[in-house]
């Protein structure tokens, strides 16, 4: 990567890390479904404008109609459901913690791909899964202790962490479903189509649960930032990076998002960052690196022996 591409990758991580901050700010006033409906609705409008500016209306609509059903399914699995689960989790958990849990998405992706697509899991990838999920347990334990000090119940903390993990798991399912049913489809069409589907799904729930009290300007601003910056702009930048540097390098954004999630939460919301939280984050990211093959083996293990002719992994 050249310096400009590296800067774009870091900026993308900052945007997606910031989404957890804006969810935390907006969900209390707006509620889960209204906030997420605004996010996907604004994002869908942004992406559709870009799609129709790059293609003729007939071509764009034809592509959306042709893959309407898989786009609808991915819209639920990859946007509507996980966005709501993360928002509900942030009624209890901090922005930093939920961003760390979000980093488990590749772990679930590896498990789902193994079970569904029969992708091979090497010994190092299995070790990565064990390390990553052990980090999740450590993080939840740390949060139980921390939240207990703030007066939150253990059950509320566990349920919130479980909701965030379910969201990450849905991302993993969506990745395999997309690979199976949407391979070869233009990524901008996928993004615009799935966001539109998510908007259709969430709008009735948003209308039914719309807050009766006045919504603060902070909450409206958070919804706008989520829709435009963290969804519309972020998706466009993501696809641009895939085209420029390839998917393997682009996916490394996963390892940087928690850094910004923790940083924004600490800077703007005054969230506490414990040593246990950092240790759990390191374990999750290390496990993810192994499980995805970003790191081929554990340092010091499986080293090449002289004279054996064995190949190093």
N, C-alpha and C positions, 0 to 999 in steps of 0.2 A: 504493500500500500504506500502511495505517496502521501505527503503531509496533508494534502487537502482531503483525500479519502479517509485518512485516519481521523481528521477533525470532524468529518461528517459522521463517522461511526460513533465517536464520543458524543456528538450532539444528539444522535438518535438515542443513545443510552440515557442521556440527560432528559430527553422528552418522555421516554417511556418510564424512566424512574420518577419523573414528575407527575405521572398519572396517578400514582398512589397518594401523593400529596394533595392533588386536587380532589380526589375521591374523598379523602379524609375531611377536607374543608367543606365540600358540598353535600355530603350524604346526610348529615344531621338535619339540615333545613329542608332539603328537597325530598329525601327518602330514597330508597334503593332504586325502585323501578323508574320513577321520574328522572332521576339524575342519569341513569344509564340509557334511558330512551333519548334524552337530549344528546348524550354523547354520540350514540350511534346515528341518530338522525342528522345532527350537524356534520358528522364525519361522512355519512352517505351522500349528503348534498354536495359537500366539497369534492368527493371522489367522482360523483356522477358528472359534475361540471367539467372536471379534468378529462374524464373518459369521452364525453361528447365533444370536447374541444379537439381531441386527438383522432377521433373516428367519426364517420358519418353516422347520423342517428339510426339509419337503417341497419348498418353493420353492427353498431353497439347494441341495439335492441335485439337483433338476431342472435348475437352471442349470449346475451342474458337469458333469452327465452329458451335457447337450445339446452342450456345447463341449469334451468330454473330449479329443479328438484335438488340436485347436489349442492347448489349455492344456498338454497334454503336450509338444508341440513347443517352445512358448515356455518351458516349465519347463527344458528342456535348453539352449536357445539363450541365455536371459536369466539363468539362475541356475546350474544344475548345472555346465555346461562353463566359463563365464567365471569363476565363483567359484574353481574348481579351478585354472584357469590363473593367476589372480592369486596364489593361495596358493603355487603352485609357483614363480612368479616371485619371491616374497618370501623364498624360501630363499636368494636371491642378492642381490636389489635391496632397497633401503631402502623403508620405508613411504611416505616423502615422494615418492620417484621413481615408485613405482607409482601413487600418487594423481594425479600429473601426467600419466602415460600414460593413465590412466582418462579424463582430460579430452578425449582425442581421440575419444571415443565419438560426439559429434555430427558430427565430420568423416567418420567411416565411415558414419554414418547418412545424411549428405547424398549420399555416393557410391552407397550401396546404393539409396536412394530414386530417384536419377537413373537407375541401370541397370535397376531392377526396376519402379518405379512411374512412371517417365518424368517425374519432377519436374524442373522447369527449373533450370538452373544459370546464373546471370548472370555477367558478368565479375568482379564483386566477390566472388561466392561462389567462383569458380574461384581467384581470387587468395588467398582465405582458405584454401582447401585446400592450395595451394602453401606458403603461409607456415606453416600448422599442421604439415604433414609435415616441412618444413625444421626446425622447432623440435624435432620428434621425433628427427631425425637428430643435431641438436646435443646433445640430451639424452643419447642413447645414446653419442655420442662422449665427452661429459663423464664419463659413468659408466665407460666403458672406462678412461679415464685415472685416475679416482678409485679404482676397484676394483682396478686394477693395483697401485696403491700399497698396497692392503690384502692383496695376494697372490692375488686372484681372477684367473682366466684370462679372456682376451678372449672366447673362445668361450662360456664360462659366462654372461658378462654379456650377450652378444648374444642367446643363446638365451632367457635370462630376459626380456629386453626384448621379444623376438619373441613370447613366450608372453603377456605383458601386452597387446601390440598385438593379438594374435589374440582375446583376451578382449574388448577394446574393439570389434573388428570384429564379433564375435558379437552384442554389444549392438546394433550398427547393423543387423544382419540381423534381429534379434528385433523391433526397432522397426517395420520395414517389414512383417514377417510379421504382427505384431499389428494394424497398420493395415489390412492386407488381410483378415484372418480373424477378428478379435475386435472390430472397430469396433461400438460400441453396447452392448457387454457391460459390466456394472457393474464398475468398477475394483477393488472389494474382492473380487469373485468371481474376477477375473483374478489378483489377487495371491495369494489363498488357494489357488486351483487350481494355479497354476504352482509355488508353493512346495511343495505336496503332491506334484506330479509330480516335482520335483527331488529330494525326499526319497526317493521310490520308486526313482529311478534311482541315487542315490548310496549308499543303504543297503548293497547287496551289496558294493560296493567298500570301504566303510568297515569292514564286518565282516571282509573278507579282509585288510585292511592295518592292523587295529587294533594299536596298539603293545603290545609285550610288557612293556616296562618301565613302572614307575609313572609316572603323569601328574601333573605338578605342579599345585598349586592355582592358580598364575598361568594355566596353560593352560586349566583348567576355567573359571576366571573369564572368560577371553577368549572362550571358546566361548559362555558364557551371555550376555555382553554383545553378541556378534555376533548371536545369535538373537533376543534380546528387544529390545535398544535399536536396533541397526543394521539390523535387518530388520523385526520386527513393528511397533515404535513408529514407525520411520522411514517405513514404507509408509503407515501410517495418517495421519501428518502430511502426507506428500506428497499424498495424495488429498484431504485437507482443504484444503490450499492450492490445489489445482487448482480445487476447487469455489468457493473464496472469491475468488481473484485471477486465475484462468484459467491455462491451460497455458503460455502465452507467458511470463508473469512467473515462474511456478514453475520453468521450465527454467533460469532464471538461476542456480539453485543450482549448476549445473555449473561456473560460474566461481569459486565460493567453496570448493568441496570441496578443491582442491589446497592452498589456503591453510591449511586445518585439517590436511590430511594431512601437510604439511611441518612445521607448528607442533607437532602432537602427537608426531611422530617426533623432532623436535629436543628437546622438553621432557622426554619420558618415556623415550626410548631413546638420547638423546645422539647422534642422527644428524647428520652434518655437512651443512651447506647451502652449496654452492659458488656463486660468482658465475655460473658457466656454467649451473648448474642453474636459477637464478632467471631468467636471460636466456632459456633454452629454455622455461621455464614461461610467460613473458610472450608469447613468439612463438606457442606453442600456443594460449593463450587468445585472443590477438588473431586468429589464423587461424580459430579456432572461432567467434568473434563474427561475422566476415565470412561464413564458410561457412553459418552458420545464419540469416543475415539479421538478427541482433541489432544489428549495425552495418551500415548500408546501403552505405557506401562508405569508402574510405581517406581520412583527413583530408587536405585540400588537393588532392584529385583529384576530378574530375567536378563541380566547383562550378558553380553556376548563372551563366550569363553574361547580363548585362543586354541587353535588346533582342532576344534570340534567341527568347524565349518557350519555351525548353526547360524541361522540368520536372526538378527536382532529385530524384534517387533517394533 
